[in-house]
Amino acid sequence: MATSQYRSGVPENWFVDPVDLGVPGVRRDIDSTEENTLAWQTDALCSQTDPEAFFPEKGGSTRDAKRICTSCDVKSECLEYALQNDERFGIWGGLSERERRKLKRRA
């Protein structure tokens, strides 16, 4: 009987959408709306790690960031975003700024 009393006290709207909370690995189906153009960032492994690894000081190592990128599910979306938005700093999609410039020149 205590169980039924407990359950009757649970509000109807108890559910919280994990996407609204920013839970990694959870995304809604992406529309073509501008609002969802960065939805891939929810699944980005870099969002769960130290951002300093992805923006090293000049001459600093990019190895740790690139290692994280190799197993990221949204690596291609990240690189596409960086190329389209001419990101000049940091590691995006597993590539440094210099590597992205070379890639753009080849295209």
C-alpha positions in Angstrom: 0.0 0.0 0.0 2.9 2.4 0.6 3.9 1.9 -3.0 0.6 3.2 -4.3 0.9 6.2 -2.1 4.3 6.9 -3.4 3.4 6.5 -7.0 0.4 8.8 -6.7 2.8 11.5 -5.6 4.8 11.4 -8.8 3.9 14.3 -11.1 2.6 13.6 -14.6 5.4 15.6 -16.2 8.3 13.9 -14.3 10.3 13.0 -17.5 13.2 15.3 -18.5 14.4 15.1 -22.0 18.0 14.1 -22.1 18.7 16.2 -25.1 17.5 19.3 -23.2 20.0 18.3 -20.5 22.8 18.0 -23.0 23.4 14.3 -22.3 26.2 13.1 -24.7 25.2 10.4 -27.2 21.5 11.5 -27.3 20.2 13.5 -30.3 16.9 14.2 -31.9 16.4 13.5 -35.6 17.9 16.5 -37.3 15.6 18.8 -39.3 16.8 21.1 -41.9 16.2 24.1 -39.6 19.1 26.4 -38.8 18.6 25.7 -35.1 19.8 22.1 -35.5 23.0 22.8 -37.5 25.1 22.3 -34.5 23.2 19.3 -33.0 26.1 17.0 -33.8 28.0 18.8 -31.0 25.9 16.9 -28.4 27.7 13.7 -29.4 31.2 15.2 -29.8 33.8 13.6 -27.5 35.6 16.9 -27.2 32.7 18.3 -25.3 33.4 15.8 -22.6 37.1 16.5 -22.3 39.5 19.3 -21.5 39.1 22.0 -24.2 42.8 23.1 -23.8 43.8 19.9 -25.6 41.9 21.1 -28.7 43.3 24.6 -28.6 47.0 24.1 -27.9 49.4 27.0 -27.6 51.5 27.7 -30.7 54.0 24.9 -31.1 52.0 22.7 -28.6 51.2 19.1 -29.2 48.0 18.2 -31.0 48.4 14.4 -30.4 45.9 14.0 -27.5 43.2 15.9 -29.3 43.7 14.0 -32.5 43.6 10.7 -30.6 40.2 11.6 -29.1 38.9 12.6 -32.6 39.8 9.2 -34.1 37.0 7.5 -32.1 34.5 10.3 -32.2 31.2 9.5 -33.9 30.7 13.0 -35.3 34.3 13.6 -36.6 33.1 14.2 -40.2 30.4 16.7 -39.2 32.9 18.5 -37.1 35.4 18.8 -39.9 32.7 19.9 -42.3 31.6 22.6 -39.9 35.2 23.8 -39.5 35.7 24.0 -43.3 32.4 25.7 -44.0 33.0 28.3 -41.2 36.7 28.8 -41.9 37.7 27.9 -38.3 41.2 29.2 -37.9 42.1 27.8 -34.5 42.1 24.5 -32.8 41.6 20.9 -33.8 38.4 20.2 -35.7 37.5 16.8 -37.1 40.9 15.5 -36.3 42.8 18.1 -38.3 44.8 21.2 -37.3 44.4 24.6 -39.0 47.3 23.9 -41.3 45.9 20.5 -42.3 42.5 22.0 -43.0 44.1 24.7 -45.2 45.9 22.0 -47.2 42.7 20.0 -47.5 40.8 23.1 -48.8 43.6 23.8 -51.4 43.3 20.3 -52.8 39.5 20.6 -53.2 
